Every structure is written in C-alpha cells, then in structure tokens.
C-alpha cells in the first residue's frame, strides 16, 4: 500500500506560529549575510587595479644620449614584463631594446637587463641595465638607481643603471645620470569621501535588514 509523502519540515514550520518566527529569523540572517558579502565585494572592487603598470621613461639621460620609451612593471612581483626603449645615440645607430632578461626584485629594488638586437643597421646588439626603487610602485614615480646614490633598502651601495650598444670600437657602457619612471596613466585611488559614502550605504542597508528582523 502506497503512502502519501510526509510534508517537508520546512513546510511544517511555516504552519506553526512558534516556528514561523524562526524561519523569518533565518531569512533575515541570510539577508544580512548577503548584504555584508556585497559590501565586501564592492569595497574590494574599489581598491582593485590592473596588475601591470605602464611607465614612461622621463628625463632619462646618459653622457652619450637619452633613453626614451616605456617599460611595464607587475605591481605584485615588482618585475619588468615588457619594454620598448630607444637609446638615442646616433653614433650607435639609435638602437631599440625590447628583450627582457634576468628580471629580479630584492631589498626594495627591481632590476632587469633589456637587450637587443634592434632595428638599427649600426647596432649589433646591446643592453640597458635598469635598476629602480620599488617604494612607490602603484602610487607614483619610480626612482632609477644611479651611480653613487642610495636606492632601495639595501646597505652598502646599489645597482647602477646604464646603457650599452655593441658596435665596432664604440658602445659604452654609459651610466644613466638622471631620470625616473613615470606612470603613463595616473594611478587612481579611492577618495576618502567615496569610501565614506560606500560605508554609509552598507551600514544603511544593514540597518534596514535589522529593523525588518525586529518587526518580524
């Protein structure tokens, strides 16, 4: 003989006054949890930025010529991931360096050797040794490490940045004497007023849910 299935527990709770309130409590608690999660996701989204940051070489000079172009640095690993740099030295054929080699990060410093060959007929290869201070990565300009100057947090000296082009009887290395890496797009950070507005909205939603919970 077949028997009709018993109604589920959740259905019974809906018909019993004492338990109906408990169901509402669970519903409201779930609502509060969802609001909290949504607020956390919104806050994390406001702080999220793309990991790669494009930098322009600004005022970067050597005794043989300037360096112009861009480098891309990963804001999490502090490492160079891409480069396109021209060594503006006519005697060396104005070589262009794009190959990334030996990226590293240590003691508040980032380093990379950016090499050729390039598209210049006079250039037989070369490299740019780039050392940079990572202290402002994600918030502003990065200082390029220069000969005889402090850089990063390491003691007893620093890496010296230079440019070198391998040509017959010429090519350096030529120490970089000045300049910095400037973000191609200004870094956007949440304003305090925006964060305050976000927090107020989350608290307001939580308050509404709490009042509904009390009146249930």
C-alpha positions in Angstrom: 0.0 0.0 0.0 1.4 3.4 -1.1 1.5 6.2 1.5 1.5 9.9 0.7 4.8 11.5 1.4 5.0 13.5 4.6 5.3 17.2 4.1 8.8 18.6 4.5 10.0 20.1 7.7 10.2 23.5 6.2 6.5 23.3 5.3 5.5 22.3 8.8 7.5 25.2 10.2 5.5 27.7 8.1 2.2 26.5 9.6 3.4 26.5 13.3 3.4 30.1 14.7 6.3 29.3 17.1 8.5 28.2 14.2 7.4 30.7 11.7 9.3 33.3 13.5 12.4 31.1 13.4 12.1 30.8 9.7 11.9 34.6 9.4 15.0 34.9 11.6 16.9 32.6 9.3 15.7 34.6 6.2 16.8 37.9 7.8 20.1 36.5 8.9 20.7 35.3 5.3 19.8 38.8 4.1 22.4 40.4 6.4 25.0 37.9 5.2 24.3 38.7 1.6 24.5 42.5 2.3 27.8 42.0 4.1 29.2 40.0 1.3 28.0 42.5 -1.3 29.7 45.3 0.7 32.9 43.4 1.0 32.9 42.8 -2.8 32.2 46.4 -3.5 35.0 47.6 -1.2 37.5 45.2 -2.8 36.5 46.3 -6.3 37.1 49.9 -5.4 40.7 49.0 -4.5 41.3 46.6 -7.3 43.7 47.8 -10.0 45.2 46.1 -13.1 48.4 44.4 -12.1 50.6 45.6 -15.0 51.6 49.3 -14.9 53.0 51.1 -17.9 55.7 53.6 -17.2 57.3 56.3 -19.4 61.0 56.9 -19.2 61.1 60.6 -18.1 64.3 62.7 -18.3 66.5 59.6 -18.5 69.9 60.6 -19.8 73.5 59.3 -20.3 76.6 61.1 -21.5 76.0 59.6 -25.0 72.3 60.3 -25.3 68.9 60.0 -23.8 66.7 56.9 -23.3 63.1 57.2 -24.3 60.2 54.7 -24.4 58.2 52.6 -21.9 58.5 49.7 -19.5 55.7 47.6 -18.0 56.1 46.5 -14.4 54.0 44.0 -12.5 52.7 45.7 -9.3 52.7 42.4 -7.4 56.1 40.9 -8.3 57.9 44.2 -8.9 59.3 42.7 -12.1 59.6 44.2 -15.6 57.3 42.3 -18.0 57.7 44.3 -21.2 59.8 47.1 -22.6 60.3 49.3 -25.7 63.3 51.6 -25.1 65.3 53.6 -27.7 68.9 54.6 -26.9 69.0 58.0 -28.7 72.7 57.8 -29.7 73.3 58.4 -33.4 76.8 57.0 -33.2 75.4 53.7 -32.1 72.5 53.8 -34.6 69.8 54.7 -32.1 69.2 51.1 -31.0 65.8 49.9 -29.7 65.8 47.4 -26.9 62.8 45.1 -26.3 64.0 41.8 -24.9 63.5 41.1 -21.2 66.3 39.2 -19.4 67.0 38.3 -15.8 64.2 40.2 -14.1 64.6 40.3 -10.3 63.5 42.1 -7.2 65.2 42.3 -3.8 65.9 44.8 -1.0 63.3 47.3 -2.3 64.9 47.2 -5.8 63.8 45.9 -9.1 66.2 45.0 -11.9 66.2 44.0 -15.5 68.5 43.7 -18.4 66.7 44.9 -21.6 68.6 43.8 -24.7 68.7 44.0 -28.5 69.3 43.3 -31.3 67.3 46.2 -32.7 66.1 47.6 -36.0 69.2 49.8 -36.4 71.7 48.9 -39.1 74.6 50.1 -37.0 73.6 48.1 -33.9 75.0 44.6 -33.3 73.1 44.2 -30.0 73.4 45.7 -26.6 71.5 46.2 -23.4 70.1 48.5 -20.8 70.7 47.6 -17.2 67.7 49.1 -15.4 67.6 49.3 -11.6 64.7 51.0 -9.9 63.3 51.7 -6.5 60.0 49.9 -5.9 58.8 52.0 -3.0 56.3 54.0 -4.9 55.1 51.2 -7.2 51.4 51.6 -7.7 51.3 55.1 -6.2 53.7 57.3 -8.2 57.0 57.8 -10.0 59.8 55.3 -9.5 63.4 56.5 -9.0 66.0 55.0 -11.2 69.1 53.9 -9.4 72.1 56.0 -10.3 75.9 55.6 -9.7 76.9 56.6 -6.2 73.3 57.3 -5.0 71.1 55.5 -2.5 68.4 53.3 -3.9 66.0 50.8 -2.3 66.7 49.5 1.2 69.9 47.6 0.7 73.0 48.6 2.6 76.4 49.3 1.1 75.6 50.7 -2.3 73.1 50.0 -5.1 72.8 48.8 -8.6 74.0 51.3 -11.2 71.7 51.7 -14.3 73.5 52.0 -17.7 73.0 51.7 -21.4 75.4 49.8 -23.8 75.4 49.3 -27.5 77.8 46.7 -29.0 79.3 48.4 -32.1 82.8 48.4 -33.6 85.1 50.5 -31.4 82.2 52.2 -29.6 79.3 51.5 -27.3 79.9 52.2 -23.6 78.6 51.3 -21.1 77.3 54.7 -20.3 75.9 55.3 -16.8 72.4 56.7 -16.5 72.8 60.1 -14.9 69.2 61.1 -14.1 65.5 60.5 -14.7 62.7 58.4 -13.4 59.8 56.1 -14.4 56.5 57.9 -14.5 53.2 56.1 -14.7 51.7 56.5 -18.2 48.3 56.6 -16.7 48.0 58.3 -13.3 47.2 55.8 -10.5 43.6 56.1 -9.3 43.0 55.6 -5.6 39.6 55.8 -3.9 38.9 59.2 -2.4 38.1 59.2 1.3 34.6 60.7 0.5 33.9 57.8 -1.8 34.9 55.3 0.8 32.7 57.1 3.4 29.7 57.0 1.1 30.2 53.3 0.4 30.5 52.5 4.1 27.4 54.6 4.9 25.4 52.8 2.2 26.4 49.4 3.6 25.5 50.4 7.2 22.2 51.8 6.0 21.3 48.5 4.2 22.3 46.6 7.3 20.1 48.9 9.5 17.1 48.2 7.2 17.6 44.5 7.5 17.9 44.7 11.2 14.6 46.7 11.6 12.8 44.2 9.4 14.3 41.4 11.6 12.9 43.1 14.8 9.4 43.7 13.4 9.1 40.1 12.1 
